[in-house]
Amino acid sequence: MPANYDNSAWFYDRLSRLVYGDALVRAQVYLLGFIPANASVLIAGGGTGWILEKLANVHPAGLKITYAEISAKMIALAKKRNTGSNSVIFVNEAVENLALSTGVDVVITPFLFDSFTTQSAERMFNHIDSLLKTGGLWLCADFQLTGKWWQKILLKSMLLFFKALCGIEASNLPDIEGQFKLHGYKTPAQQTFFHDFVISKVYTKK
């Protein structure tokens, strides 16, 4: 049974801000500026959908967005967002099961992989990679461990909390950076947040 964030939909954003302030929001907003006009965009695991409003601030129109989210309650919240004049298709489905008729120009994975084991994350990575056009952008925001003692404690606490509440399978961070290197992605831009615990990277598919 895949992890599902239905149980946390009503407080997820507030909890995030309580623990991280606006760092997780800034980490994702940083990435949105790299999206070209009139792009086709896949948002994988977008949660409550506030990112759609931030995206509409950057591109009020012209985007063709597929919003894939496994939580029905998160999808319901996302559908209430102001998306400007962008086209948004909401898909209540795990992204690893998502089928698209054509590839997309941009993929956004906002804190997606940290819920999964390395094996599951690799399968998900390969499927998302197959949906992204050659030369496309993969915009990824996630946690990283840089050796600071408190990072491991905070990460472990976070994973245990969501394992109990939402059934996530992860006990450690999967090696997603290794997958990007294995598939030959380049990294033209990146930025860290929350004392380097959060990293946002722009990847280009060769």
Secondary structure, DSSP 4 states (H G I P E B T S, - for coil): ----GGGGTTTHHHHHHHHHTTHHHHHHHHHHTTPPTT-EEEEES-TTSHHHHHHHHH-SEEEEEEEE-S-HHHHHHHTTS--TEEEEEEE-S-GGG---SS-EEEEEEES-GGGS-HHHHHHHHHHHHHHEEEEEEEEEEEE---S-HHHHHHHHHHHHHHHHHH----SS---HHHHHHHTT-EEEEEEEETTTTEEEEEEE--
